[in-house]
Amino acid sequence: MNDNTGMSPLESAFHASAERHERFWIFGVLVMLVLLTIGTMFYVVHDYGLVTGTHSYATDPQAPAREAAFQDGKVVRTGPNAYAVYMVGRAWHWSPDVIHVPEGAEITFYVTSTDVLHGFEIQGTPVNLTAVPGVVGTVKYTFHHTGLFRIICNEYCGMFHHAMVARIIVDPAGTP
């Protein structure tokens, strides 16, 4: 019997070996979980195309909203089957609040804010970006179904945040 622990030398050797193996497996599982988490984030961001771009930063947060395209929010045809939509988030509303686009067209959204952070999310799609004052964020999306899509603010922006909703109406292809 071992005087210090009340175990025989064989039992002490067994427990020391078991503790080493347990530490190895716990460390291995933790490393695998960390790698899985990092890999999942990389896959979601890059493979789903959820990375949004910006062309520039303005020192004056109001500057992008003063550009002609953002004044009232516009839908501009940029090609035979491509459109640019200029969206401005202001205290509790999007401008424009109703957008008509044809089914199957590639839509490039240019989004900015004039006051605070707003979340620009088109429900039922992977489109989700933050409208930042002084920054124009861009994201492209093609609507493959006709119908009504809602643009919601998913970033708390004040008292009437819940009412900050705009609509995208996707018309059948070929409709004037």
Residue pairs with C-beta under 8 A, 6 or more apart in sequence:
1 7
1 8
2 8
2 9
2 11
2 12
5 12
7 15
44 50
45 51
48 126
49 126
50 126
50 128
52 129
52 137
52 138
52 139
53 137
53 138
53 139
54 135
54 136
54 137
54 138
55 136
55 138
56 135
56 136
57 134
57 135
58 64
58 134
58 135
59 134
60 134
61 113
61 114
61 133
61 134
62 114
62 133
62 134
63 134
64 70
64 112
64 134
64 135
64 136
65 71
65 88
65 112
65 113
65 114
69 76
69 84
69 86
69 110
70 86
70 88
70 110
70 112
72 95
72 96
73 85
73 86
73 87
73 88
73 94
73 95
73 96
74 84
74 85
74 86
74 96
75 83
75 84
75 85
75 86
75 96
75 99
75 100
75 101
76 83
76 84
76 85
76 86
77 83
78 84
78 108
79 106
81 102
81 104
81 105
81 106
82 105
82 106
82 107
82 108
83 101
83 105
83 106
83 107
83 108
84 107
84 108
84 110
85 99
85 101
85 107
85 108
85 109
85 110
86 110
87 94
87 95
87 96
87 109
87 110
87 111
87 112
87 120
87 131
87 151
87 166
88 94
88 95
88 111
88 112
88 113
88 114
89 111
89 112
89 113
89 114
89 115
89 118
89 120
89 131
89 153
89 157
89 164
90 113
90 114
90 115
91 115
91 116
91 157
91 158
91 160
92 157
92 158
92 159
92 160
92 161
92 163
92 164
93 163
93 164
93 166
94 151
94 153
94 164
94 165
94 166
96 166
97 166
97 167
98 166
98 167
98 169
99 166
99 167
99 168
99 169
100 168
100 169
100 171
101 107
101 143
101 168
101 169
101 170
101 171
102 170
102 171
102 172
102 173
102 174
102 175
103 143
103 144
103 145
103 146
103 170
103 171
103 172
103 173
104 142
104 143
104 144
104 173
105 142
105 143
105 173
106 140
106 141
106 142
107 140
107 141
107 142
107 143
108 138
108 139
108 140
109 120
109 127
109 138
109 139
109 140
109 141
110 136
110 137
110 138
111 120
111 129
111 131
111 136
111 137
111 138
111 139
112 131
112 132
112 133
112 134
112 135
112 136
112 137
113 131
113 132
113 133
114 133
115 133
115 157
116 133
116 157
116 158
117 130
117 131
117 132
117 133
117 155
117 157
118 130
118 131
118 153
118 155
118 157
118 164
119 128
119 129
119 130
119 131
119 152
119 153
119 154
119 155
120 127
120 128
120 129
120 130
120 131
120 137
120 151
120 153
121 127
121 128
121 151
121 152
121 153
121 154
122 128
122 141
122 149
122 150
122 151
122 168
123 149
123 150
123 151
123 152
124 149
125 141
125 143
125 149
126 141
127 139
127 141
128 154
129 137
129 139
130 137
130 155
131 137
131 155
143 149
143 168
143 170
145 170
146 170
146 171
146 172
147 169
147 170
148 167
148 168
148 169
148 170
149 167
149 168
149 169
149 170
150 165
150 166
150 167
150 168
151 165
151 166
151 167
151 168
152 164
152 165
153 161
153 164
153 165
157 164
